[in-house]
Amino acid sequence: MKAVVTVTGKDRVGIIAMASCECAKYGANIVDISQTVLGEYFAMIMLVDLDELSVDFKSFADGMERAGGECGVDIRVMHEDIFNSMHRI
C-alpha cells in the first residue's frame, strides 16, 4: 500500500532531509518525489510505500504531521485509498 505525503511552507534548509528522515524512522520508503520552490515557499509531494511501516497508518500520519509542525512546515499524509475511491465516483 502507498500514501501521498505533501510538505508545504516557507523555504529553508533541511526540509527534505527532515521529511525523508521521518519517513525512514517509520519504515516508509520514498518511491517518488517532486519538489519546487515558488518564490519563498517550498512545496513537495512524495509517494511512499507503506509495506514495511513499523507503526499503524494513523501513527505514521500523526508523527509526520507533528514533525512538520516542529520544523515549521505543514505535512499531510493521505492513504492511496482516498484517491482510489475518488476514481470510482
C-alpha positions in Angstrom: 0.0 0.0 0.0 1.1 3.6 -0.6 0.5 7.1 0.6 0.9 10.6 -0.7 2.8 12.9 1.6 2.7 16.7 1.0 5.0 19.2 2.6 4.5 22.9 2.3 5.8 26.0 4.0 8.4 28.7 3.9 11.5 27.5 2.3 14.5 26.9 4.5 17.5 24.5 4.6 16.8 20.9 5.8 13.1 20.4 4.9 13.8 17.5 2.5 16.2 15.9 5.0 13.8 16.2 7.8 10.9 14.7 5.8 13.0 11.8 4.4 14.4 11.0 7.9 10.9 10.9 9.4 9.8 8.5 6.7 12.8 6.3 7.3 12.1 6.4 11.1 8.7 4.8 10.5 9.9 2.4 7.7 8.1 4.2 4.9 10.1 4.0 1.6 10.0 7.1 -0.7 9.4 5.7 -4.2 8.9 9.1 -6.0 9.4 12.7 -5.0 8.8 16.1 -6.6 9.7 19.4 -5.0 9.8 23.0 -6.0 10.4 26.4 -4.5 7.8 29.1 -5.5 9.3 32.4 -4.5 9.9 32.0 -0.9 7.7 28.9 -0.5 8.6 25.3 -0.6 6.2 22.6 -1.9 6.9 18.8 -2.1 4.9 15.7 -2.9 6.2 12.3 -2.1 4.8 8.9 -3.0 5.7 6.5 -0.2 5.4 2.7 0.1 4.0 1.6 3.4 4.6 -2.1 3.2 7.4 -2.1 5.8 5.7 0.5 8.1 6.8 -0.1 11.7 3.6 1.5 13.2 -0.1 1.7 12.1 -1.0 4.3 9.4 -2.6 6.8 11.8 0.6 6.8 14.0 2.7 7.4 10.9 0.5 10.2 9.7 0.3 11.8 13.1 4.1 11.5 13.6 4.8 13.1 10.2 2.4 16.0 10.9 3.9 16.5 14.3 7.5 16.6 12.9 6.4 19.1 10.2 4.9 21.4 12.9 8.2 21.2 14.8 10.1 22.2 11.6 7.7 25.0 10.7 6.1 23.3 7.7 2.7 21.6 7.1 2.9 17.9 6.4 -0.2 15.9 5.3 -0.3 12.2 4.7 -3.1 10.7 2.5 -3.6 7.0 2.1 -3.9 5.8 -1.5 -7.4 4.6 -0.8 -8.6 8.2 -0.8 -7.6 8.6 -4.4 -8.8 5.1 -5.4 -12.3 5.8 -4.0 -12.5 9.2 -5.8 -11.7 7.5 -9.1 -14.8 5.2 -8.7 -17.2 8.2 -8.4 
